[in-house]
Structure formats: structure tokens, C-alpha cells
């Protein structure tokens, strides 16, 4: 099946590029992912 890409939003791309270069944002995102993974693992045990 052929997938057709959505049109990109330049405003959204600019926003995401700024976030990628923001160390505080990246650290918070990694922490959130780690907390979610830990919570999910504890639920399964």
C-alpha cells in the first residue's frame, strides 16, 4: 500500500526544531518517558 505524506506545517516544524535544541525540554521528555515506562512495568508485575 502506498502512503501519501501529509503536507508539512512550517510553523510546527520550526517549533519542533526549537524543542529538539532545548536541553531542558529534552530532559523533561526523557524523564516523562521513563516514568511512563516504569509505571507500565509495575502494573504488569
C-alpha positions in Angstrom: 0.0 0.0 0.0 1.3 3.4 -0.9 1.3 6.0 1.8 0.9 9.7 0.9 2.6 12.1 3.1 0.7 14.9 4.7 1.6 18.4 3.8 4.1 19.8 6.3 3.3 22.7 8.6 6.3 25.1 8.6 5.2 26.7 11.9 5.0 23.3 13.6 8.4 22.2 12.1 10.0 25.4 13.4 8.5 24.8 16.9 9.8 21.1 16.9 13.3 22.1 15.8 13.5 24.6 18.6 12.4 22.0 21.1 15.0 19.5 19.9 17.7 22.0 20.6 16.3 22.8 24.1 18.1 20.6 26.7 15.5 21.3 29.4 12.8 20.2 27.1 14.6 17.0 26.0 15.5 16.1 29.7 11.8 16.6 30.7 10.7 14.5 27.7 13.1 11.7 28.6 12.0 11.8 32.3 8.4 11.6 31.3 9.0 8.6 29.0 11.0 6.8 31.8 8.2 7.5 34.3 5.6 6.1 31.9 7.6 3.0 31.2 8.2 2.4 34.8 4.6 2.8 35.7 3.6 0.4 32.9 6.1 -2.2 34.0 5.0 -2.0 37.7 1.4 -2.6 36.6 2.3 -5.8 34.8 4.0 -7.3 37.8 
